[in-house]
């Protein structure tokens, strides 16, 4: 299960980290890290990311500029 503010990847959006804003039923509202656009996605399309897997500034998975 996911928590609010968890960093996740979304199936079909390779290489981009998202933050979970809202969870309702089988849907999640997520926002691209480093952006302000919200997306509604199926919870089954989410995969939890470890903090060292993505950049907290640009949201790119594999960028190590700002991670810990």
Secondary structure, 3 states (H helix, E strand, C coil): CCCCCCEEEECCCCCEEEEEEEEECCEEEEEECCCCCEEEEEHHHEEECCHHHECCCCCEECCCCCCC
